[in-house]
Amino acid sequence: MPLNPSVYDQLGITEEELVRHMHDDIQGIFTTMVGIEDLLHLPLQVDTRTHFSDCITAMVGFAGIYNGLLCLHVPVKLALTFTSRMLGMDVDELNEDVNDALGEIANMIGGSFKHHLSRDGHEIKLSTPSVVTGKEYVISSGSSADTLSLMFDAEEEWFMVSVVIEPD
């Protein structure tokens, strides 16, 4: 879902520009931290309030001149792959390493993203990452009109990054 047009007006940026910046930031983080250089952005509109099954969601809140939440939604198998690549060792079960790895990825994406919301990024603070995992769960934050979601294909599986933005 796209963000509310008033948010783009306040940011002085188009949806296409923000999506391009986010894609570039996410690609850079995955190249550096996970060793995946060929993320494919899937131009799909997805309702982030949908049900997630056998996934892990890492979240970072932000507050300041804009408030919101950045979520990284990853299927368990792909989360294990990301963690294995980050740690340089085989990880084949959910554990604290997986939570820490996904929390760190979400934190890095949030840190990059907040610079698109303000001139120097200092007007926005990030929360400590939180991680939700389970067989079935629903994530609900903000309205779908205030959410930007990007789908990516990595290792022949998809994952999603969504951002909810509300002006202070």
VMD Tcl script that draws the C-alpha trace (Angstrom):
set ca {
  {0.00 0.00 0.00}
  {1.27 3.52 -0.65}
  {1.63 6.20 1.99}
  {-0.89 8.98 2.36}
  {-0.06 11.63 -0.31}
  {0.18 14.33 2.41}
  {3.22 12.52 3.85}
  {5.04 12.75 0.49}
  {4.12 16.44 0.27}
  {5.55 17.07 3.75}
  {8.71 15.13 2.88}
  {9.10 16.95 -0.44}
  {9.61 13.64 -2.24}
  {7.60 11.44 -4.58}
  {6.59 7.88 -3.81}
  {8.87 6.66 -6.61}
  {11.85 8.53 -5.15}
  {11.22 7.19 -1.64}
  {10.82 3.64 -2.94}
  {14.08 3.99 -4.90}
  {15.93 5.32 -1.83}
  {14.55 2.52 0.34}
  {15.44 -0.12 -2.25}
  {18.99 1.24 -2.53}
  {19.36 1.32 1.28}
  {18.01 -2.21 1.70}
  {20.16 -3.53 -1.16}
  {23.25 -1.96 0.41}
  {22.52 -3.46 3.83}
  {21.90 -6.93 2.39}
  {25.03 -6.75 0.24}
  {27.21 -5.71 3.18}
  {25.70 -7.63 6.08}
  {24.10 -10.69 4.48}
  {26.18 -11.14 1.33}
  {23.17 -11.07 -0.99}
  {23.85 -8.79 -3.91}
  {20.90 -9.55 -6.15}
  {17.74 -8.61 -4.27}
  {14.83 -8.31 -6.64}
  {12.24 -5.70 -5.70}
  {8.80 -7.09 -6.48}
  {6.44 -4.21 -7.33}
  {3.47 -5.71 -5.49}
  {0.92 -3.90 -3.38}
  {0.51 -5.90 -0.19}
  {-1.75 -5.28 2.79}
  {0.56 -5.50 5.80}
  {-2.35 -6.36 8.07}
  {-2.44 -9.78 6.47}
  {-1.80 -12.94 8.34}
  {1.79 -14.18 8.57}
  {2.47 -17.89 8.86}
  {5.78 -19.41 9.92}
  {7.53 -16.04 9.74}
  {9.62 -13.75 11.86}
  {8.93 -10.03 12.10}
  {11.56 -7.64 13.39}
  {10.32 -4.15 14.22}
  {11.89 -0.79 14.98}
  {9.80 2.16 16.09}
  {10.70 5.74 15.42}
  {9.57 8.96 17.05}
  {10.23 12.63 16.54}
  {9.07 14.87 13.71}
  {7.56 11.67 12.29}
  {6.35 8.70 14.28}
  {5.99 5.20 12.99}
  {7.13 1.64 12.74}
  {9.41 -0.22 10.36}
  {8.78 -3.97 10.05}
  {10.89 -6.63 8.40}
  {8.77 -9.74 7.69}
  {10.80 -12.84 6.78}
  {9.82 -16.52 6.38}
  {11.63 -18.75 8.90}
  {13.70 -20.60 6.28}
  {14.94 -17.33 4.81}
  {15.61 -15.90 8.30}
  {17.86 -18.90 8.99}
  {19.69 -18.26 5.71}
  {20.17 -14.56 6.53}
  {21.48 -15.39 10.00}
  {23.83 -18.10 8.69}
  {25.29 -15.68 6.17}
  {25.68 -12.89 8.74}
  {27.39 -15.15 11.27}
  {29.40 -17.22 8.80}
  {28.12 -20.49 10.26}
  {25.19 -22.83 9.77}
  {22.10 -21.86 11.74}
  {19.33 -24.44 11.36}
  {16.91 -23.60 14.17}
  {15.26 -20.52 15.59}
  {17.25 -19.11 18.47}
  {18.52 -15.84 19.92}
  {21.06 -15.51 17.08}
  {18.20 -15.36 14.56}
  {16.32 -12.79 16.65}
  {19.47 -10.71 17.05}
  {20.34 -10.90 13.35}
  {16.89 -9.88 12.15}
  {16.65 -7.19 14.81}
  {19.97 -5.80 13.63}
  {18.88 -5.82 9.98}
  {15.65 -4.00 10.90}
  {17.66 -1.53 12.98}
  {20.01 -0.79 10.06}
  {17.11 -0.34 7.63}
  {15.40 1.95 10.16}
  {18.59 3.95 10.62}
  {18.93 4.43 6.87}
  {15.24 5.20 6.43}
  {15.08 7.92 9.09}
  {17.52 10.01 7.04}
  {14.88 10.22 4.29}
  {12.44 11.72 6.81}
  {14.67 14.56 8.02}
  {17.64 16.54 6.86}
  {20.19 15.03 9.24}
  {18.28 12.20 10.91}
  {18.67 13.69 14.39}
  {15.03 14.77 14.63}
  {13.99 11.12 14.80}
  {14.90 8.53 17.43}
  {14.79 4.76 16.89}
  {13.58 2.23 19.43}
  {15.34 -0.96 20.38}
  {14.37 -3.69 17.89}
  {11.59 -6.10 18.83}
  {11.09 -9.52 17.25}
  {7.86 -11.52 16.88}
  {7.92 -15.14 15.78}
  {5.33 -17.85 15.60}
  {3.33 -20.24 13.50}
  {0.51 -17.73 13.01}
  {0.19 -14.05 13.87}
  {-1.20 -10.77 12.61}
  {0.67 -7.47 12.66}
  {-1.49 -4.36 12.83}
  {0.01 -0.89 13.07}
  {-1.48 2.26 11.66}
  {-3.85 2.33 8.75}
  {-3.07 0.83 5.37}
  {-3.23 4.38 3.94}
  {-0.18 5.32 6.02}
  {1.91 2.24 5.14}
  {4.51 1.74 2.44}
  {5.41 -1.91 1.78}
  {8.19 -3.25 -0.39}
  {8.46 -6.93 -1.35}
  {11.82 -8.50 -2.20}
  {12.87 -11.82 -3.66}
  {16.03 -13.35 -2.16}
  {17.17 -16.95 -2.41}
  {13.95 -17.70 -4.34}
  {11.77 -16.63 -1.40}
  {10.13 -13.30 -0.65}
  {10.40 -10.99 2.32}
  {8.77 -7.65 3.02}
  {9.79 -4.34 4.54}
  {6.90 -2.10 5.58}
  {6.92 1.38 7.06}
  {4.07 3.15 8.82}
  {4.51 6.93 8.95}
  {2.51 9.47 10.89}
  {3.49 13.15 11.19}
  {3.94 14.26 14.81}
}
mol new
graphics top color blue
foreach p $ca { graphics top sphere $p radius 0.5 }
foreach p [lrange $ca 0 end-1] q [lrange $ca 1 end] { graphics top cylinder $p $q radius 0.2 }
display resetview
